[in-house]
Structures are given as C-alpha cells and as structure tokens.
Amino acid sequence: MPTKPTTITTTSPFTAHPWCTTLLRNPSYTLRPAQHTLPTRAPTEDTFFAHTLSTPTTISSLVCLYKNPPVRNTKNTKNTTPTTPTTPQSPQSPEARWLLALQSHLNGYPDTAHGGLIATILDEITGYLINVNADLREARAAAAAAGAAAGVRTAQEAGEIEEIEGKEGKEEEEDEDEAARGFYTAYLNVRYRAQLKTPGVYMAVARYERVDEARGKVWLRAEIVDGGGRVYADAEALYVRPRAKM
C-alpha cells in the first residue's frame, strides 16, 4: 500500500526549532505544497518523492515555501521598470525554501545522508521554484483577465471580432503557461561540502540565477543548510525547454 505523502500541514517537527519557527512566521514567505503532494498529478508522476521518500524513516516531514513576489510600485512609475515579469520563464518569486526532517533510512555511510539523496533534493527544489512561478503567472493572468472583463461590455455588445480576439489571446496564454512548465534538468553540478548527518532537520534553498528567454534556458542555484547557516551541499542547475517538434 503506498505511503501517504508528507504534506504542507506537517509543521510540528519543525516548531521545536526556533530557526524553523522564524521562517514559518515570516510574512515574506508563502506556504505551497510540493508538486508530488498535489492531487492533480498523474498516478505515476513524482512517485519517487511521493511514496519512496515520504515515509517515517526517510523524509518524515516536509514544508515548502516560496518568497512572495515583489510589490509593483503603482504610484510612481517614472524612471522605473516593472518588478513583475511578463514572460513565462522570468521569475516572479525569486526564491524557494524547504524544511526537511531527514531520517536514518536515507543513509550511505553510518548516520550520514547518501549523496544521491542530497542531489535529488537539490534537483527537486529547483524544479519546484520553476513550477511556483508558472502558477504565479497563471494566477496573475487570470486576475488581469477578470479585471479587464469587469470593465468591458458584454460579448453581445462587443461583437464577434472582439470575441475572436479574446479567444486567440487566451489560447496564446495557455500555450505560454504550458511552455513555462515544460522545463527539464539539463545539468545539476553538485558540490558536497560537509557530511549531512541523520536524523536531522535541514533547509534547502533555491534561487534564480539567470534567465535566457530567447533560448528557453533557466539557471538556478540551490543549497542545503542547517539552522546555523552551515552549507552541506550546493549546486548550480540548468533547466531547458525542449524545442517544439516540427
């Protein structure tokens, strides 16, 4: 029988650690479930994290957060550029943080997390950050569409031309949203800097480094740290969007 995935509500193992509590109470961050916990995923999707690694003896608890997008300055736009990006690849949330409770069935050496597990966490959190930004973009587009609709005449009054234009615009947005999600790991360069002891509570952090929108490439950095800021491993990741088939 598959193990029930750890969920965003499982915060109790972390509240015993003041540094975790500080993050959980930080208004600059928002809780969002990891991709493998979402009910919309396919039955055979994300099963490695959803089942194999989500047990009382592996990753017993996981809480995922992202940094809130910067607020746009609507009062004074002179000589400024918008802080909210307009392309599917561009980051709206620049950072993600995960709290993880790691247990002893993740070990390679005695009481030490396996290096492959460390690489997996770094890969997963960078992909999570890309998915977060795709969701934020969808929400922003939906809000903009709702606002525009509120100030527009009804479809009958607007006429067929406006209705057709609206449909075409919606199709383009859907294509862009799909493109934003269609990124794959091209490489993950990991540096192991200290032994990650288990059991223990750690934080994984992912940040955007650079975006090449024309070529569909996104560079990110990630690291695993403890409450004192000690870095156990870090990585540079490149994600690419496959070219459309001709």
Backbone as JSON, one array per atom type, in Angstrom:
{
  "sequence": "MPTKPTTITTTSPFTAHPWCTTLLRNPSYTLRPAQHTLPTRAPTEDTFFAHTLSTPTTISSLVCLYKNPPVRNTKNTKNTTPTTPTTPQSPQSPEARWLLALQSHLNGYPDTAHGGLIATILDEITGYLINVNADLREARAAAAAAGAAAGVRTAQEAGEIEEIEGKEGKEEEEDEDEAARGFYTAYLNVRYRAQLKTPGVYMAVARYERVDEARGKVWLRAEIVDGGGRVYADAEALYVRPRAKM",
  "N": [[0.85, -1.2, 0.0], [0.65, 2.19, -0.89], [2.59, 4.76, 0.68], [1.3, 7.47, 2.52], [1.82, 10.69, 1.27], [4.01, 13.16, 2.71], [2.78, 16.29, 3.86], [1.97, 19.78, 3.48], [0.9, 20.6, 5.86], [2.23, 19.38, 7.86], [3.84, 20.56, 10.11], [4.68, 20.32, 12.71], [7.12, 18.87, 13.52], [9.0, 20.8, 13.08], [8.52, 23.04, 14.61], [9.79, 22.87, 17.0], [12.23, 23.88, 16.63], [13.72, 26.93, 16.83], [14.75, 28.45, 14.65], [13.41, 27.39, 12.49], [10.78, 28.02, 13.14], [10.89, 30.79, 12.98], [11.17, 31.16, 10.21], [8.74, 30.02, 9.32], [6.93, 31.83, 10.3], [7.49, 34.09, 8.95], [6.33, 36.78, 7.14], [7.1, 37.27, 4.56], [7.2, 34.99, 3.14], [5.39, 32.33, 1.58], [3.42, 29.47, 2.15], [3.36, 26.59, 0.13], [2.28, 23.61, -1.34], [4.47, 20.88, -2.2], [5.13, 19.65, -5.51], [4.73, 16.89, -5.7], [2.77, 16.32, -3.88], [0.38, 17.21, -4.8], [-3.02, 16.75, -5.76], [-3.61, 16.76, -8.43], [-1.65, 15.58, -9.93], [-0.43, 13.0, -12.14], [-1.07, 9.43, -11.72], [1.32, 7.96, -11.89], [3.25, 9.86, -11.64], [5.89, 11.73, -10.15], [6.39, 9.81, -8.19], [8.64, 8.92, -6.84], [9.36, 10.85, -4.91], [6.83, 11.14, -3.75], [6.13, 8.67, -2.64], [8.31, 6.71, -2.25], [10.27, 8.25, -0.91], [8.82, 9.52, 1.05], [8.29, 8.68, 3.92], [8.06, 7.52, 7.37], [10.67, 6.85, 8.02], [12.36, 7.99, 6.21], [12.18, 10.83, 4.47], [10.58, 12.33, 6.74], [9.02, 14.55, 7.26], [8.02, 17.45, 5.51], [8.06, 20.79, 4.56], [7.15, 23.33, 2.39], [8.02, 26.45, 1.03], [7.72, 29.62, -0.67], [9.28, 32.68, -1.68], [7.53, 35.71, -1.51], [6.32, 37.46, -4.41], [7.77, 40.58, -5.52], [6.24, 43.71, -4.72], [4.52, 45.71, -6.98], [5.27, 49.07, -7.8], [2.89, 51.28, -8.04], [2.39, 53.94, -7.76], [4.47, 55.67, -8.43], [5.85, 55.53, -11.34], [7.77, 56.61, -12.9], [10.86, 56.58, -14.53], [11.36, 53.98, -13.73], [11.35, 50.38, -13.78], [9.03, 47.72, -14.35], [8.53, 45.44, -11.65], [7.35, 43.03, -11.78], [7.59, 40.3, -13.85], [6.94, 39.61, -17.36], [7.04, 37.37, -18.89], [6.85, 33.78, -19.37], [9.09, 32.41, -18.4], [10.47, 34.14, -16.73], [11.33, 34.97, -13.37], [8.9, 35.46, -10.86], [8.63, 34.9, -8.18], [11.6, 34.9, -6.49], [12.84, 32.96, -4.98], [12.88, 29.83, -3.2], [12.17, 27.87, -0.29], [12.72, 24.97, 1.58], [11.82, 23.04, 4.38], [13.11, 20.2, 5.86], [12.77, 17.08, 7.44], [15.01, 14.74, 7.96], [15.58, 11.27, 8.0], [17.07, 8.14, 9.22], [17.01, 6.11, 7.26], [17.9, 7.08, 4.93], [20.53, 6.91, 4.55], [24.0, 6.64, 3.51], [26.91, 6.28, 4.28], [27.4, 5.46, 7.81], [24.97, 7.07, 9.77], [24.86, 9.2, 8.01], [23.6, 11.09, 5.39], [22.89, 9.84, 2.12], [24.75, 10.67, -0.79], [23.41, 10.74, -3.24], [20.79, 11.21, -2.47], [21.0, 13.78, -1.5], [21.6, 15.19, -3.87], [19.21, 14.71, -5.2], [17.34, 16.16, -3.66], [18.25, 18.78, -4.12], [17.83, 18.98, -6.87], [15.06, 18.65, -6.96], [14.0, 20.85, -5.55], [14.78, 23.03, -7.1], [13.32, 22.58, -9.44], [10.8, 22.79, -8.31], [10.7, 25.55, -7.72], [10.56, 26.66, -10.29], [8.04, 25.66, -11.07], [6.42, 26.94, -9.18], [6.6, 29.59, -10.05], [5.37, 29.38, -12.52], [2.76, 28.86, -11.7], [2.2, 31.24, -10.32], [2.28, 33.04, -12.41], [0.1, 32.18, -13.93], [-1.98, 32.75, -12.13], [-1.76, 35.52, -11.97], [-2.33, 36.23, -14.62], [-4.97, 35.35, -14.8], [-6.19, 37.03, -12.93], [-5.76, 39.5, -14.15], [-7.26, 39.16, -16.47], [-9.81, 38.91, -15.38], [-10.12, 41.45, -14.29], [-10.06, 43.0, -16.58], [-12.32, 42.08, -17.88], [-14.3, 43.03, -16.24], [-14.49, 45.66, -16.88], [-15.41, 45.79, -19.44], [-17.71, 45.69, -22.17], [-20.54, 43.49, -22.59], [-20.36, 40.28, -24.28], [-22.13, 40.19, -26.39], [-22.55, 42.88, -26.92], [-20.01, 43.68, -27.55], [-19.37, 42.39, -29.91], [-18.53, 40.13, -32.64], [-15.85, 40.27, -33.5], [-14.27, 41.17, -31.36], [-14.74, 39.07, -29.63], [-13.53, 36.92, -30.95], [-10.87, 37.81, -30.93], [-10.39, 37.74, -28.21], [-10.51, 34.98, -27.69], [-8.32, 34.09, -29.16], [-6.25, 35.35, -27.77], [-6.46, 34.07, -25.3], [-5.79, 31.45, -25.99], [-3.1, 31.82, -26.67], [-2.05, 32.53, -24.18], [-2.45, 30.15, -22.77], [-0.75, 28.46, -24.18], [1.71, 29.61, -23.52], [1.73, 29.23, -20.75], [1.88, 26.46, -20.63], [4.35, 26.15, -21.78], [5.94, 27.29, -19.83], [5.93, 25.35, -17.88], [7.18, 23.25, -19.07], [9.93, 22.54, -18.57], [13.1, 20.94, -18.29], [15.67, 19.26, -16.41], [18.88, 20.01, -17.39], [21.51, 19.96, -16.54], [23.0, 19.3, -13.32], [25.14, 20.49, -11.2], [26.79, 19.46, -8.48], [28.24, 20.27, -5.35], [29.68, 18.7, -2.67], [29.98, 19.58, 0.58], [30.07, 19.08, 3.3], [29.47, 16.42, 5.65], [26.18, 15.26, 5.81], [24.37, 14.82, 8.49], [22.21, 12.34, 9.9], [19.56, 11.31, 12.12], [18.02, 14.5, 11.31], [17.16, 18.01, 11.05], [16.88, 20.11, 8.32], [17.41, 22.78, 5.9], [16.57, 23.4, 2.57], [17.43, 25.54, -0.08], [16.53, 27.4, -2.92], [17.37, 29.48, -5.68], [16.8, 31.83, -8.31], [19.18, 32.34, -10.85], [19.87, 33.17, -13.49], [18.19, 34.0, -16.55], [17.57, 32.99, -19.8], [15.57, 33.94, -22.06], [15.14, 33.82, -24.8], [16.38, 31.48, -25.68], [15.18, 29.63, -24.09], [16.21, 28.86, -21.53], [17.07, 28.34, -18.12], [18.9, 29.25, -15.33], [19.69, 28.17, -12.1], [20.49, 28.31, -8.57], [21.18, 26.27, -5.73], [21.1, 25.13, -2.32], [21.85, 23.23, 0.66], [21.32, 23.72, 4.02], [21.9, 24.16, 7.6], [20.35, 25.19, 10.73], [22.18, 27.0, 11.67], [23.3, 28.1, 9.47], [25.29, 26.69, 8.2], [26.66, 25.3, 5.28], [25.97, 22.36, 3.61], [25.84, 21.2, 1.15], [25.92, 22.39, -2.2], [24.62, 23.59, -5.35], [24.61, 24.15, -8.9], [22.16, 24.58, -11.29], [20.88, 23.88, -14.52], [18.07, 24.44, -16.42], [16.18, 23.49, -19.24], [13.97, 24.23, -21.96], [12.41, 22.02, -24.06], [12.63, 22.1, -27.61], [9.9, 22.81, -29.79], [8.33, 20.23, -31.66], [8.65, 19.88, -35.15]],
  "CA": [[0.0, 0.0, 0.0], [1.5, 3.38, -0.96], [2.66, 5.6, 1.87], [0.71, 8.79, 2.35], [2.87, 11.69, 1.16], [4.05, 14.23, 3.68], [2.05, 17.43, 3.33], [2.33, 21.1, 3.95], [0.39, 20.8, 7.21], [3.08, 18.68, 8.81], [4.83, 21.53, 10.58], [5.01, 20.09, 14.11], [8.51, 18.53, 13.8], [9.86, 21.95, 12.88], [8.25, 24.1, 15.58], [10.71, 22.73, 18.13], [13.48, 24.56, 16.25], [13.41, 28.36, 16.69], [15.06, 28.98, 13.32], [12.32, 26.97, 11.6], [9.6, 28.81, 13.5], [11.09, 32.13, 12.44], [10.84, 31.11, 8.78], [7.32, 29.73, 9.13], [6.16, 33.02, 10.68], [7.95, 35.21, 8.15], [5.28, 37.14, 6.17], [7.65, 37.4, 3.21], [7.16, 33.68, 2.51], [4.08, 31.71, 1.5], [3.41, 28.02, 2.08], [2.77, 25.98, -1.07], [2.65, 22.18, -1.37], [5.37, 20.38, -3.23], [4.42, 19.11, -6.66], [4.38, 15.48, -5.53], [1.63, 16.18, -2.98], [-0.82, 17.77, -5.42], [-3.93, 15.72, -6.26], [-3.74, 16.83, -9.89], [-0.57, 14.86, -10.61], [-0.78, 11.68, -12.68], [-0.79, 8.36, -10.75], [2.71, 7.5, -11.96], [4.1, 11.04, -11.65], [6.5, 12.14, -8.88], [6.23, 8.73, -7.21], [9.86, 8.76, -6.05], [9.2, 11.69, -3.73], [5.51, 10.97, -3.13], [6.0, 7.41, -1.92], [9.57, 6.11, -1.83], [10.99, 9.1, 0.04], [7.91, 10.13, 2.03], [7.95, 7.68, 4.93], [8.56, 7.9, 8.69], [12.09, 6.57, 8.19], [13.13, 8.67, 5.17], [11.84, 12.24, 4.69], [9.37, 12.15, 7.54], [8.22, 15.77, 7.18], [8.48, 18.41, 4.51], [7.27, 22.01, 4.42], [7.67, 24.08, 1.25], [7.65, 27.86, 0.98], [8.37, 30.45, -1.67], [9.31, 34.09, -1.33], [6.48, 36.44, -2.2], [6.77, 38.35, -5.48], [7.86, 41.99, -5.12], [5.04, 44.5, -4.98], [4.75, 46.73, -8.01], [5.07, 50.46, -7.4], [1.91, 51.86, -8.98], [2.25, 55.37, -7.52], [5.5, 56.42, -9.14], [6.45, 54.63, -12.33], [8.73, 57.36, -13.69], [12.24, 56.11, -14.47], [11.44, 52.67, -13.08], [10.91, 49.26, -14.59], [8.14, 46.86, -13.58], [9.18, 44.37, -10.91], [6.69, 41.78, -12.11], [7.95, 39.95, -15.21], [5.82, 39.38, -18.26], [7.27, 36.18, -19.68], [6.65, 32.59, -18.55], [10.31, 31.94, -17.77], [11.01, 35.11, -15.79], [10.87, 34.69, -12.01], [8.14, 36.38, -10.04], [9.19, 34.57, -6.87], [13.0, 34.62, -6.77], [13.46, 32.02, -4.04], [12.07, 28.82, -2.51], [12.82, 27.26, 0.87], [12.1, 23.75, 2.1], [12.25, 22.46, 5.64], [13.06, 18.75, 5.73], [13.18, 16.22, 8.55], [15.66, 13.59, 7.32], [15.74, 10.14, 8.92], [18.25, 7.3, 9.04], [16.94, 5.21, 6.11], [18.42, 7.82, 3.78], [21.97, 6.94, 4.75], [25.04, 5.9, 2.8], [27.76, 5.99, 5.44], [26.63, 5.48, 9.06], [24.44, 8.35, 10.25], [25.17, 10.23, 7.02], [22.7, 11.0, 4.23], [23.5, 9.43, 0.86], [24.98, 11.78, -1.72], [22.36, 10.77, -4.25], [19.63, 11.83, -1.85], [21.28, 15.22, -1.46], [21.43, 15.7, -5.23], [17.79, 14.65, -5.51], [16.68, 17.29, -3.01], [18.64, 20.0, -4.83], [17.14, 18.95, -8.16], [13.62, 18.79, -6.76], [13.62, 22.2, -5.11], [14.92, 23.96, -8.23], [12.14, 22.37, -10.27], [9.67, 23.35, -7.55], [10.68, 27.0, -7.88], [10.05, 26.93, -11.63], [6.6, 25.4, -11.05], [5.8, 28.01, -8.41], [6.5, 30.78, -10.88], [4.34, 29.12, -13.53], [1.47, 29.04, -11.03], [2.01, 32.67, -10.04], [1.97, 33.71, -13.67], [-1.28, 31.84, -14.27], [-2.87, 33.49, -11.24], [-1.71, 36.92, -12.36], [-3.04, 36.37, -15.89], [-6.4, 35.2, -14.51], [-6.64, 38.25, -12.26], [-5.79, 40.57, -15.15], [-8.4, 38.9, -17.35], [-11.03, 39.22, -14.64], [-10.21, 42.89, -14.18], [-10.4, 43.54, -17.9], [-13.71, 41.71, -18.18], [-15.2, 43.85, -15.43], [-14.64, 46.97, -17.49], [-15.7, 45.62, -20.87], [-19.12, 45.4, -22.46], [-20.85, 42.07, -22.73], [-19.92, 39.7, -25.56], [-23.08, 40.57, -27.43], [-22.33, 44.28, -27.25], [-18.67, 43.86, -28.1], [-19.34, 41.91, -31.28], [-17.79, 38.9, -32.92], [-14.41, 40.5, -33.67], [-13.65, 41.21, -30.03], [-14.84, 37.73, -29.06], [-12.5, 36.12, -31.59], [-9.57, 38.26, -30.42], [-10.25, 37.25, -26.84], [-10.22, 33.55, -27.74], [-6.94, 33.92, -29.61], [-5.36, 35.73, -26.68], [-6.5, 33.03, -24.28], [-5.01, 30.31, -26.48], [-1.69, 32.16, -26.57], [-1.67, 32.46, -22.77], [-2.39, 28.75, -22.39], [0.47, 27.91, -24.76], [2.84, 30.12, -22.75], [1.71, 28.58, -19.45], [2.38, 25.11, -20.83], [5.79, 26.27, -22.02], [6.61, 27.59, -18.56], [6.04, 24.12, -17.1], [7.87, 22.22, -19.82], [11.38, 22.61, -18.4], [13.76, 19.72, -17.82], [17.03, 19.46, -15.92], [19.95, 19.72, -18.36], [22.59, 19.51, -15.67], [22.98, 19.67, -11.91], [26.51, 20.38, -10.7], [26.7, 19.45, -7.02], [29.45, 20.24, -4.52], [29.43, 18.19, -1.32], [30.89, 20.38, 1.4], [30.15, 18.52, 4.65], [28.59, 15.27, 5.83], [24.83, 15.61, 6.25], [24.08, 13.81, 9.5], [20.81, 11.99, 10.15], [18.42, 12.17, 11.75], [18.24, 15.92, 11.49], [16.29, 18.96, 10.35], [17.68, 20.96, 7.45], [16.68, 23.64, 4.97], [17.05, 23.53, 1.19], [17.11, 26.86, -0.63], [16.77, 27.54, -4.37], [17.24, 30.85, -6.16], [17.07, 32.09, -9.73], [20.48, 32.93, -11.14], [19.84, 33.85, -14.79], [17.18, 33.51, -17.48], [17.74, 33.28, -21.23], [14.23, 33.71, -22.56], [15.17, 33.5, -26.23], [16.78, 30.09, -25.88], [14.44, 28.75, -23.19], [17.12, 28.3, -20.53], [16.99, 28.95, -16.8], [19.95, 28.82, -14.4], [19.34, 28.35, -10.7], [21.42, 27.8, -7.58], [20.5, 25.69, -4.58], [21.99, 24.67, -1.27], [21.26, 22.64, 1.86], [21.96, 24.32, 5.19], [21.25, 23.9, 8.87], [19.86, 26.4, 11.38], [23.27, 27.93, 11.89], [23.77, 28.6, 8.2], [26.35, 25.88, 7.62], [26.29, 24.74, 3.98], [26.37, 20.96, 3.48], [25.98, 20.94, -0.29], [25.3, 23.4, -3.06], [24.56, 23.14, -6.74], [24.14, 25.01, -9.98], [21.29, 23.79, -12.17], [20.39, 24.47, -15.77], [16.84, 23.85, -16.95], [15.94, 23.87, -20.63], [12.66, 23.9, -22.51], [12.6, 21.34, -25.35], [12.08, 22.77, -28.78], [8.69, 22.2, -30.33], [8.54, 19.35, -32.81], [8.17, 20.46, -36.41]],
  "C": [[0.89, 1.25, 0.0], [1.45, 4.18, 0.34], [2.04, 6.95, 1.57], [1.81, 9.84, 2.3], [2.84, 12.67, 2.32], [3.42, 15.46, 3.06], [2.5, 18.71, 3.99], [1.89, 21.34, 5.39], [1.26, 20.16, 8.27], [4.19, 19.6, 9.28], [5.33, 21.23, 11.98], [6.46, 19.7, 14.36], [9.44, 19.74, 13.73], [9.66, 23.03, 13.94], [9.13, 24.0, 16.81], [12.03, 23.45, 17.86], [13.18, 26.04, 16.01], [13.69, 28.91, 15.3], [14.01, 28.58, 12.29], [11.07, 27.8, 11.87], [9.7, 30.23, 12.94], [10.74, 32.18, 10.95], [9.35, 30.92, 8.56], [6.44, 30.94, 9.45], [6.54, 34.24, 9.84], [6.91, 35.57, 7.09], [5.79, 37.28, 4.74], [7.59, 36.09, 2.44], [5.75, 33.1, 2.6], [4.23, 30.2, 1.4], [2.76, 27.56, 0.79], [3.21, 24.53, -1.13], [3.67, 21.88, -2.46], [4.56, 19.72, -4.33], [3.93, 17.68, -6.42], [3.21, 15.27, -4.58], [0.32, 16.65, -3.6], [-1.72, 16.66, -5.98], [-4.06, 15.69, -7.77], [-2.65, 16.05, -10.62], [-1.07, 13.51, -11.1], [-0.39, 10.59, -11.68], [0.66, 7.9, -10.74], [3.71, 8.66, -11.98], [4.62, 11.35, -10.25], [6.41, 11.07, -7.8], [7.48, 8.54, -6.34], [9.77, 9.59, -4.77], [7.9, 11.38, -2.99], [5.42, 9.72, -2.27], [7.33, 6.88, -1.38], [10.26, 6.92, -0.74], [10.11, 9.71, 1.12], [7.41, 9.08, 3.01], [8.49, 8.14, 6.28], [10.06, 7.69, 8.87], [12.97, 7.2, 7.1], [12.96, 10.19, 5.33], [10.51, 12.25, 5.42], [8.46, 13.37, 7.51], [8.86, 16.74, 6.2], [7.52, 19.59, 4.46], [7.94, 22.87, 3.35], [7.13, 25.5, 1.25], [8.33, 28.54, -0.2], [8.32, 31.9, -1.22], [8.29, 34.85, -2.17], [7.04, 37.34, -3.3], [6.86, 39.79, -4.98], [6.6, 42.73, -5.52], [5.37, 45.59, -5.98], [4.44, 48.1, -7.45], [4.16, 51.13, -8.42], [1.78, 53.37, -8.82], [3.25, 56.2, -8.32], [6.23, 55.49, -10.09], [7.5, 55.33, -13.18], [10.14, 56.83, -13.44], [12.39, 54.79, -13.72], [10.98, 51.61, -14.05], [10.02, 48.38, -13.76], [8.92, 45.75, -12.89], [8.55, 43.03, -11.22], [6.97, 41.42, -13.56], [6.74, 39.59, -16.05], [6.01, 38.15, -19.13], [7.19, 34.95, -18.8], [7.9, 32.13, -17.84], [10.78, 32.85, -16.65], [10.46, 34.88, -14.39], [10.04, 35.81, -11.42], [8.53, 36.18, -8.58], [10.65, 34.17, -7.09], [13.59, 33.48, -5.95], [12.43, 31.05, -3.47], [12.88, 28.26, -1.35], [12.02, 26.04, 1.31], [12.68, 23.43, 3.46], [12.06, 20.95, 5.54], [13.52, 18.08, 7.02], [13.7, 14.92, 7.94], [15.95, 12.51, 8.34], [16.82, 9.17, 8.43], [18.18, 6.32, 7.87], [17.31, 5.91, 4.8], [19.94, 7.75, 3.72], [22.77, 6.18, 3.69], [26.0, 5.4, 3.86], [26.91, 6.04, 6.71], [26.25, 6.9, 9.47], [24.7, 9.51, 9.28], [24.29, 10.03, 5.78], [23.48, 10.68, 2.96], [23.64, 10.63, -0.07], [23.94, 11.88, -2.81], [21.09, 11.41, -3.75], [19.8, 13.34, -1.82], [21.08, 15.84, -2.84], [19.96, 15.72, -5.63], [17.04, 15.82, -4.91], [16.99, 18.59, -3.75], [17.96, 20.09, -6.19], [15.65, 19.24, -7.98], [13.22, 20.21, -6.38], [13.8, 23.23, -6.23], [13.74, 23.81, -9.2], [10.88, 22.92, -9.63], [9.57, 24.85, -7.77], [10.18, 27.4, -9.27], [8.54, 26.72, -11.69], [5.84, 26.47, -10.28], [5.59, 29.24, -9.29], [5.5, 30.6, -12.02], [2.96, 29.32, -12.94], [1.18, 30.51, -10.76], [1.65, 33.43, -11.31], [0.53, 33.43, -14.09], [-2.26, 32.63, -13.43], [-2.92, 34.96, -11.62], [-2.49, 37.15, -13.65], [-4.55, 36.27, -15.68], [-6.96, 36.45, -13.86], [-6.73, 39.41, -13.24], [-6.97, 40.4, -16.09], [-9.71, 39.25, -16.67], [-11.22, 40.73, -14.52], [-10.6, 43.53, -15.5], [-11.85, 43.27, -18.24], [-14.69, 42.59, -17.44], [-15.43, 45.21, -16.07], [-14.99, 46.93, -18.96], [-17.19, 45.34, -21.05], [-19.33, 43.91, -22.57], [-20.43, 41.59, -24.11], [-20.84, 40.11, -26.69], [-22.85, 42.01, -27.88], [-20.99, 44.48, -27.94], [-18.57, 43.4, -29.54], [-18.42, 40.73, -31.48], [-16.29, 39.13, -32.99], [-13.71, 40.48, -32.33], [-13.67, 39.83, -29.4], [-13.75, 36.83, -29.63], [-11.12, 36.5, -31.07], [-9.33, 37.75, -29.01], [-9.9, 35.78, -26.8], [-8.78, 33.31, -28.16], [-5.95, 34.27, -28.51], [-5.31, 34.68, -25.6], [-5.68, 31.83, -24.7], [-3.52, 30.58, -26.37], [-1.21, 32.07, -25.13], [-1.54, 31.02, -22.32], [-1.13, 28.1, -22.93], [1.69, 28.34, -23.95], [2.9, 29.45, -21.38], [2.25, 27.16, -19.56], [3.89, 25.13, -21.05], [6.54, 26.51, -20.72], [6.81, 26.34, -17.73], [6.91, 23.07, -17.79], [9.38, 22.31, -19.75], [11.91, 21.31, -17.83], [15.18, 20.04, -17.36], [18.03, 19.07, -17.0], [21.21, 19.29, -17.63], [22.38, 20.0, -14.26], [24.39, 19.42, -11.38], [26.51, 20.55, -9.19], [28.08, 19.46, -6.39], [29.05, 19.77, -3.12], [30.46, 18.8, -0.38], [31.01, 19.88, 2.83], [29.2, 17.34, 4.73], [27.25, 15.73, 6.42], [24.35, 14.52, 7.2], [22.57, 13.6, 9.66], [20.72, 11.22, 11.46], [18.73, 13.64, 12.02], [17.26, 16.75, 10.68], [17.17, 19.94, 9.59], [16.78, 21.82, 6.56], [17.36, 23.6, 3.61], [16.56, 24.86, 0.65], [17.44, 26.86, -2.12], [16.52, 28.98, -4.78], [17.49, 30.91, -7.67], [18.42, 32.77, -9.86], [20.42, 33.76, -12.43], [18.79, 33.21, -15.67], [17.53, 33.94, -18.89], [16.42, 32.94, -21.91], [14.23, 33.26, -24.01], [15.48, 32.04, -26.48], [16.08, 29.12, -24.93], [15.32, 28.08, -22.16], [17.01, 29.08, -19.22], [18.1, 28.37, -15.93], [19.5, 29.13, -12.98], [20.48, 27.85, -9.81], [20.62, 27.28, -6.39], [21.54, 25.24, -3.57], [21.18, 24.03, -0.15], [22.04, 23.14, 3.06], [21.26, 23.86, 6.46], [20.83, 25.23, 9.5], [20.93, 27.43, 11.64], [23.85, 28.5, 10.62], [24.9, 27.8, 7.57], [25.86, 25.22, 6.33], [26.85, 23.33, 3.87], [26.57, 20.56, 2.03], [25.36, 22.11, -1.04], [25.39, 22.94, -4.51], [24.18, 24.28, -7.66], [23.35, 24.13, -10.94], [20.95, 24.59, -13.42], [19.16, 23.7, -16.2], [16.64, 24.37, -18.37], [14.52, 23.47, -21.02], [12.87, 23.25, -23.87], [11.97, 22.14, -26.48], [10.86, 22.03, -29.29], [9.01, 21.36, -31.55], [7.92, 19.98, -34.05], [7.13, 19.53, -37.04]]
}
